[in-house]
Amino acid sequence: MNSSLQKQILSIAPFSEKEIEMIDNCFQYENFTAKEFLSEMGKTSSKIFFIVEGLARVYYLKDGKEITTYLSCDDGFIASYSSFINQSVSFENIQCIEDCEVLSITFEKMQFLYHEIPNWERVGRILAEQNYLCMADRVLKLQMIPAKEKYLTFLESAPAKIIQRTPLIYIASFLGITPESLSRIRQDIS
């Protein structure tokens, strides 16, 4: 099993060597190129992805405009969680910003692990809770915090790879500000 994925899983719950092997057998290694989609709007999201290396974003379309809602890079999970959990049509896209190596697990394999390994339910619950908290935090910040403070908080909390390698247009969208406003904020703080 990939050591980063194993470390993440073991930080959530303990597993025996046999269970780790079962979990490992449920993940599939995949490669995607920049701009390629891991999951597409209008389709049911059947996988959760663990990014071994790379950078990806979740976004939806509003009035023809792309609204970025989540950014993830090395050692991070990414999915269209609502679609995945409900096995319903997704309203979001997951797109690689740069080439990505991922480990993916299907909905069916998640259900299998829930049934076979009791502690795996804790992993699923923690991932769902983290996703909820991230989304709730983002909504609160979008509505209540001034643009400059949003950007400064982003600089303090986001992984360096996301800050350095994500196009500014996606960062502006993620922060709920215009690219022009982001440029002015960046000039003010430099």
Salt bridges, closest charged atoms under 4 A:
GLU30 OE2 - LYS47 NZ 3.12
GLU40 OE2 - LYS43 NZ 3.45
GLU66 OE1 - ARG57 NH2 2.49
ASP74 OD1 - LYS161 NZ 2.69
GLU98 OE2 - LYS161 NZ 3.35
GLU98 OE2 - ARG165 NH2 2.93
GLU116 OE2 - HIS115 ND1 3.02
GLU129 OE2 - ARG125 NH1 2.76
ASP137 OD2 - LYS141 NZ 2.96
